[in-house]
Amino acid sequence: MFMYELIQISENDYYIDCPAKIGLVKINDTDVVAIDSGNDKDAGKKVLKHVEANGWKLVAIYNTHSHADHIGGNKLIQERTGCKVYAKGLESCYTNNPILEPMTLYGGNPFKDIENKFLMAAECTSENLTEDVLPESWELINLPGHCFEMVGFRTKDNNVFLGDCVSSKETLEKYGIGYLWDPEAYINTLEMVKTLKANMFIPAHVAASNEIAELAQVNIDAVNEVCSKILEICKNKLSFEDLLQKIFEIYGLSMNAQQYVLIGSTVRSYLSYLYKQERVEFVFENSYMLWHSL
């Protein structure tokens, strides 16, 4: 159970232990910046409690990416502190216009069941994240794949916040398939992450550790396993809906509106990846689009 405990990992760097870890980093004696803000206004309130308890002033939020569980506290924190919010490129567009998330996942005007705080954060005012708006001695690390232009941050104390770059072994064993925007970019990102060195790595949904290469490889293997499953399923021509049903069956997932759009979008991304690699193709028969492996 997460208790939103503030954990210090170095002289200036802290994180709040919660479902999507939130970084708090001192940039001088009084000012701090946050890395992400949690999933909703209650998470934002917990961030501010830690800030106020330590006599700090929160001056900026740096978002790793625009998924609701990472930007959900932005609005409340920004309203109460006047802090700036930064996200990179498309991530900033989605942070400013959260309706884009369920629209993208669904591929059309979203229905009300997916317009919830898990898929659509409260709107805030975000500015484009570039190297020149970072605190002194920070490094911006590009981590595309899980989301459009997801980033991580290396702080002055040589700790690396990785956003949703990796899932835990336990999560992968339990669910098998998780949300991805671009499997190819994700694999390339993980290969790069395997080469990183830091005092501490802080992924959003995994325990902090001083080593990341082994877990990065486990995540690469999981992506390749999903590809193999899709290729096996597509030995015979079938529609996307039939493919999705079989994916849910194989991985023991329960279908609901949220899972339908999250995993559905992910499977479409895998099909695009495999199509680019010329490992699957599609045909149209009787007004059905059918996929099959090559």
N, C-alpha and C positions, 0 to 999 in steps of 0.2 A: 504494500500500500504506500502510495506516495504522500508525503507530508509537507511538501514544499519547503524542505530544509535547505538552508543556505550553506553550501560547502565550499570552503576555501581550498584552492589547489596550488596557489603560489602567492607571492607577495601582493600582487594586484588583481589576481583572477579568481573568480568565484563562479559557481553555477547553482541554480535552484533545482533540486532533485524533484522532478515532476514528470508526467507522462511524455512531454516533449521538453527536454531540458532547456532552461533559459540561462544564458550567460550574463553575469554582471562583472564588468571590468572597470577598475579604477583607472582614470587617466590623469588624475592629480589628487591632491589631498582631499578634495571635496566632491569632484565630479565623477560620475560613473556613466557608462553606456551599457545598454542591454543588447544581447544577441538573441533575437526572437522575443516573443512576449506571451507564449502559451496559447491556449485554445479559446479563451473567452474573457469577458470582463472580470470574472472572479479570479482568473489567473493574473490578470493585470493588477488587481487589488493586492494580491499576495506579493507581487514584485515590488509594489510601492511600499508595502509594510516593511520589507527588508531594507529598502532604500532609506526610509524615514528612521527606522530603528538604529541605523548606523550613522545618521546625520549626513547622508550623502545628498547630492542633487543629480537627478537623472537627466542627461542632456541630449541623448540620442538613442534610437533603436536601430540596429542593423539587422535586417531580416535575411536569413539564409535563402528563403524562397517563400512563395506566396500561398502555400497550403494553409488552410484555416487554423490548424492546430499550432501553427507557428506565428500567425499574425493576429490571432483572435483578441489579444490584449492591447493591440496597438491603439485603438480608438480611445479607450478609457485612459490609458497612460498619457497619450498625447493631449487629451482634453484637460487632464489634471496638472500636467507639468509644462505643456507648451513645447515639448521636445520635438526634434526633427525625427522623421522616419525615413530610412533608406532601404531600397531594394533594387536589384539590378535589372535593367532592361524590361523585358516582358514581365518579370516578377513585380516590378513597380506598377506596371499597367494593371495587373490583376489585383495588387494590393489596393490601388485606388478605386478599382471597379470590381468588387468581389463577386458580383453576379456572373462574371466571365468564367469562374471556376465550374459551377454546375452546368453552364452553357457548353463549355468545352467537353466536359465529361459525357454529357448527354448527346451532344451534337445537334442541338436545337434549343428552342425556347424551353427552359427547364420547367418541370412540373413541381408542384409545391412540396412534395415529399422529399425532394433533394435540395430544397432551399432551406437548409438548416445550418446550425452553427458548426457542424462537423464538415460541411462542404462549402460554406459561405460565411466568411467572417464579416464583422461589422466594418463599414467603410471608414478609411482614414485618409490622411493626406501624406502621400509618399513621394520622395524625390529619388532621382536616379542615383544608384550607388556606383561610385568610381573610386579609384585609388586615392584621388586627391581629397576625398571627404572622410577618409579613415583617420583614426587617431595615429599619433606619431609612432613609427616603428611597427605598425601593423602590416600584414601582407594579406591581400585578397587572393583566395584560391578558387579557381573556377571548377565547379563540380556538376556539370550538366548530366542529364540522364534521368534521374528520378523526377526532376521538374525541368522546365525550359532552360533557365540560366541560374540554377542553384549555385550558391557559393559557400565557401567556408572561410574562416578567418584564423590567421596565425597572429597571436598577440605579442606584445613586447616581451612577455615572460616566456615565450616559445611554447605556448599551449595552442593546440589546434581544435577549433570548434567545427564539426563536420556536418551539421544539419542532419538530413536524412540519407547520408551517403551510404550507410551500412545498416542492415538489420541484424539482430542477434541470431545466433545459431538456434536458440529455442524458438524464436518466431518463425524462422525458415522451416524448421522441422514441423511446427504446428500447422502453418498455413501453406507453405510451399510456393505460393505465388503472391507477390505484393505489387502495389501500384508502381508502374514505370511509364514515363513519357517516351523515352527513346532508349531501347535496350543497347544499341550499338554505342551511343554516347556514354551510357552507364558503364558498360564494360571498359571502355577506354579510360573513363574517370577512375574506376577501381584499380586498373593497372597502374595509373599514376599514383594513386593513394598508397599502393603497396610500397612505393619508394620513399614515402615521406618519413621523416624523423621529427620527433618532438618530445618535450618533457612529458606532456600528457595529451591524449586525444579525447575529445568530448563529443561523441555522437549523440544525437537528440534522443534516441530510443534504446541505447545500449549503455551498459556501464562504462564509465571512464576508465581508460587504460593507457599505459605507456607504450603499447605496441598495437598496430592495426593491420599489418600485412596479412596475417593468417585469416582474420575475419573478412578482409576484403576478398581474399581468394574464395572463401566459403560462399560469399555473395555472387561472385562470378560463376562458380559452379552451379548455383541455384538458377541463374539465368539460363545457362546452357541446358540444364535439366528441363526447364519449361519449354525451351525450343525443341528438345527431343520429344517431349510429350505431344506438342502440337504437330510435329511432323508425323508422328506415329498415328495420331487421330486422323490426320488428313490423308492417309493412304488411299482412302476412298473419298470421292467428292462429297462435300457437305457444306451447308450454309453456315454463316457466322453464328446464328442462334444455336444451331445444333452443336457446333464446336464449343461454344461457351457453356452449354449444358454439360457437355462431357468433361470440360475443365473443372467445373464445379463438382461433378461426380467424382473425378479422380482425386481431387484435393480435399474432398469432404467438406466443402464450403456450403453455407446456407444462403440461399438466394433471398435477397430483399432489394428494395429500390436502391439503397446506397451501394451495396455490393455489386448490383447489376451494372451501375455506371462506372464504378471504380475498376472492377475486374474486366468489364466489357471494354472500357477504354484501353486498358493494359493489353488485352488479347489483340485488339486492333493494332496496337503499336508493335507487338511481336510479329503479326502478319506483315506489316510494312517492312520490318527488319528482315524477315525471311524472304520476302518478295524481292527486296533489294539484293539479297545474296543469291537470288535465283534458286532458292530451295523450295519455294511454293509458287503456284500461279493460280489464277482464277479464270473461270469461264461463266458465261451466262446461259442458263437453260430454263425454259419455261418461266422467264422473268425472275429467276432466282440467281443470285451471285453465289457461286460455289467455289470453294477453295480445295486445292489438293496439292500434296507434296510431290516433288520431282525426284 
